[in-house]
Amino acid sequence: MATSTGYQSKVSDGQGYIQWSDEENQIWSQLYQRQTALIPNRACQQYHDGLAYLGLSADKIPQLPTVNERLYQATGWRTAQVPALINFSEFFRLLADKAFPVATFIRSREEFDYLQEPDIFHEVYGHCPLLCNPAFAHFTHTYGKLGLKASKEDRVYLARLYWFTVEFGLVNTAEGLRIYGGGILSSPGETLYSLESDKPVRNALDPIDALRTPYRIDIMQPLYYILADFDDLFALAEQDIMALLAIAKQRGLFEPLFPPKNKQVSGQN
């Protein structure tokens, strides 16, 4: 999670609508068209279904009240407009309330290909389609409730599970390996890299292993975890995740598969 930002979220009117500039809408349009050209046969079917259901388009940045109406009809979720960065406590509080935080800014052209902060393209295009899916929505809600009650130390462990599922998860399907993580689905570079590069390790998802795996936010991921089936998110949500976390703490962290941060490594999100 980024700790500082030069971006500021835009303020909505009394009904939740935001006046986006022509330039901001053009950036959304170009991001949308570029990514939508890449995701066929790469994103999981549940993502495609959600994208169609939400009615997102390349024309302009969607208004969150419109997104909320569709999300609520599907799974009882909604979005919540938030500042460019929020802390863990607020993040977990919102998820526990079935409210997905969306920072209401969009990246500049100078950071068109990569930025560490999650902007509205990442949150709405990357994550909201899957919040229309009951398994994904249930897992995310359960995760939020656990994080809300967790200690500061345990939240760091929980963040790893979120990273390797909601943000950078892959899933096996009858058609082959597919993407469901929003951090991948909003990144053209990582979309190709996660499935087609021979560099990263791809392991079956063991939640204890995921809880023990360090990550960096500013590089292409050296490791991805793979769900055997998308509906396994239901089963994962029903496990005693905090008991699994206790085992992970007892076993300790794995050695990082990435170089120290002071070495320059590029990535795209």
NORGIFEN-V37002 format. One record per residue. N is the residue number from 1. RES is the residue in one small letter. PHI is phi in radians with two decimals (* if undefined). BURIAL is 1 if it has 16 or more other ideal C-beta (glycine too) atoms within 10 Angstrom, else 0. Layout:
[[N;RES;PHI;BURIAL] [N;RES;PHI;BURIAL]]
This chain:
[[1;m;*;0] [2;a;-1.13;0] [3;t;-1.92;0] [4;s;-2.60;0] [5;t;-2.70;1] [6;g;-1.71;0] [7;y;-1.60;1] [8;q;-2.24;0] [9;s;-1.20;1] [10;k;-1.41;1] [11;v;-1.63;0] [12;s;-1.53;0] [13;d;-1.42;0] [14;g;-1.13;0] [15;q;-1.76;0] [16;g;1.60;0] [17;y;-1.63;0] [18;i;-2.10;1] [19;q;-1.55;0] [20;w;-1.56;1] [21;s;-1.35;0] [22;d;-1.03;0] [23;e;-1.11;0] [24;e;-1.13;1] [25;n;-1.15;0] [26;q;-1.18;0] [27;i;-1.09;1] [28;w;-0.97;1] [29;s;-1.04;0] [30;q;-1.22;0] [31;l;-1.09;1] [32;y;-1.09;1] [33;q;-1.14;0] [34;r;-1.11;0] [35;q;-1.29;1] [36;t;-1.14;0] [37;a;-1.26;0] [38;l;-1.66;1] [39;i;-1.41;1] [40;p;-0.99;0] [41;n;1.14;0] [42;r;-2.18;1] [43;a;-1.39;1] [44;c;-1.19;1] [45;q;-1.11;0] [46;q;-1.08;1] [47;y;-1.19;1] [48;h;-1.03;0] [49;d;-1.08;0] [50;g;-1.18;1] [51;l;-1.07;1] [52;a;-1.17;0] [53;y;-1.12;1] [54;l;-1.22;1] [55;g;1.26;0] [56;l;-1.14;1] [57;s;-2.55;0] [58;a;-1.41;0] [59;d;-1.10;0] [60;k;-2.87;0] [61;i;-1.09;1] [62;p;-1.20;1] [63;q;-1.48;0] [64;l;-1.11;1] [65;p;-1.02;0] [66;t;-1.23;0] [67;v;-1.06;1] [68;n;-1.05;1] [69;e;-1.04;0] [70;r;-1.26;1] [71;l;-1.04;1] [72;y;-1.11;0] [73;q;-1.09;0] [74;a;-1.40;1] [75;t;-2.44;1] [76;g;1.45;0] [77;w;-1.58;1] [78;r;-2.63;1] [79;t;-1.70;1] [80;a;-2.33;1] [81;q;-1.24;1] [82;v;-2.35;1] [83;p;-1.09;0] [84;a;-1.03;1] [85;l;-2.34;1] [86;i;-2.25;1] [87;n;-1.51;0] [88;f;-1.02;1] [89;s;-1.05;0] [90;e;-1.20;0] [91;f;-1.03;1] [92;f;-1.17;1] [93;r;-1.05;1] [94;l;-1.16;1] [95;l;-1.07;1] [96;a;-1.13;1] [97;d;-1.73;0] [98;k;0.99;1] [99;a;-2.15;1] [100;f;-1.60;1] [101;p;-1.21;1] [102;v;-2.25;1] [103;a;-1.32;1] [104;t;-1.59;1] [105;f;-2.47;1] [106;i;-2.20;1] [107;r;-0.98;1] [108;s;-1.42;0] [109;r;-1.13;0] [110;e;-1.14;0] [111;e;-2.08;0] [112;f;-1.02;0] [113;d;-1.56;1] [114;y;-2.77;0] [115;l;-2.61;1] [116;q;-1.41;0] [117;e;-1.33;1] [118;p;-1.36;1] [119;d;-1.66;1] [120;i;-1.16;1] [121;f;-1.17;1] [122;h;-1.04;1] [123;e;-1.27;1] [124;v;-1.43;1] [125;y;-1.27;1] [126;g;-1.33;1] [127;h;-1.93;1] [128;c;-1.07;1] [129;p;-0.99;1] [130;l;-1.37;1] [131;l;-1.22;1] [132;c;-1.40;1] [133;n;-1.66;1] [134;p;-1.03;0] [135;a;-1.15;1] [136;f;-1.14;1] [137;a;-1.10;1] [138;h;-1.15;1] [139;f;-1.08;1] [140;t;-1.13;1] [141;h;-1.14;1] [142;t;-1.05;1] [143;y;-1.03;1] [144;g;-1.08;1] [145;k;-1.14;0] [146;l;-1.15;1] [147;g;-1.13;1] [148;l;-1.09;1] [149;k;-1.65;0] [150;a;-1.35;1] [151;s;-1.27;0] [152;k;-1.03;0] [153;e;-1.13;0] [154;d;-1.19;1] [155;r;-1.11;1] [156;v;-1.15;0] [157;y;-1.16;1] [158;l;-1.06;1] [159;a;-1.04;1] [160;r;-1.19;1] [161;l;-1.11;1] [162;y;-1.08;1] [163;w;-1.03;1] [164;f;-1.54;1] [165;t;-2.11;1] [166;v;-1.07;1] [167;e;-1.58;1] [168;f;-2.31;1] [169;g;-1.49;1] [170;l;-2.04;1] [171;v;-2.48;1] [172;n;-1.38;1] [173;t;-2.38;0] [174;a;-1.10;0] [175;e;-1.61;0] [176;g;2.11;0] [177;l;-1.24;1] [178;r;-2.36;1] [179;i;-1.75;1] [180;y;-2.26;1] [181;g;-1.30;1] [182;g;-1.16;1] [183;g;-1.16;1] [184;i;-1.43;1] [185;l;-1.16;1] [186;s;-1.77;1] [187;s;-2.19;1] [188;p;-1.09;1] [189;g;-1.12;1] [190;e;-1.30;1] [191;t;-1.02;1] [192;l;-1.28;0] [193;y;-1.10;1] [194;s;-1.11;1] [195;l;-1.76;1] [196;e;-1.99;0] [197;s;-1.40;0] [198;d;-1.61;0] [199;k;-1.44;0] [200;p;-1.33;1] [201;v;-1.49;0] [202;r;-2.21;0] [203;n;-2.02;0] [204;a;-1.05;0] [205;l;-1.23;1] [206;d;-2.02;0] [207;p;-1.02;1] [208;i;-1.14;1] [209;d;-1.09;1] [210;a;-1.08;1] [211;l;-1.13;1] [212;r;-1.71;1] [213;t;-1.73;1] [214;p;-1.16;0] [215;y;-2.53;1] [216;r;-2.17;1] [217;i;-1.55;0] [218;d;-1.95;0] [219;i;-2.42;1] [220;m;-1.10;1] [221;q;-1.22;1] [222;p;-1.44;1] [223;l;-2.57;1] [224;y;-2.18;1] [225;y;-1.84;1] [226;i;-2.00;0] [227;l;-1.25;1] [228;a;-1.21;0] [229;d;-2.69;0] [230;f;-1.03;1] [231;d;-1.22;0] [232;d;-1.10;0] [233;l;-1.09;1] [234;f;-1.05;0] [235;a;-1.10;0] [236;l;-1.10;1] [237;a;-1.12;1] [238;e;-1.53;0] [239;q;-1.29;0] [240;d;-1.45;0] [241;i;-1.12;1] [242;m;-1.20;0] [243;a;-1.20;0] [244;l;-1.11;1] [245;l;-1.10;1] [246;a;-1.09;0] [247;i;-1.14;0] [248;a;-1.05;1] [249;k;-1.10;0] [250;q;-1.14;0] [251;r;-1.40;0] [252;g;1.54;0] [253;l;-1.36;0] [254;f;-1.26;0] [255;e;-1.17;0] [256;p;-1.08;0] [257;l;-1.69;0] [258;f;-2.11;1] [259;p;-1.31;0] [260;p;-0.98;0] [261;k;-1.16;0] [262;n;-1.31;0] [263;k;-1.60;0] [264;q;-1.27;0] [265;v;-2.33;0] [266;s;-1.59;0] [267;g;-2.76;1] [268;q;-2.41;1] [269;n;-2.31;1]]
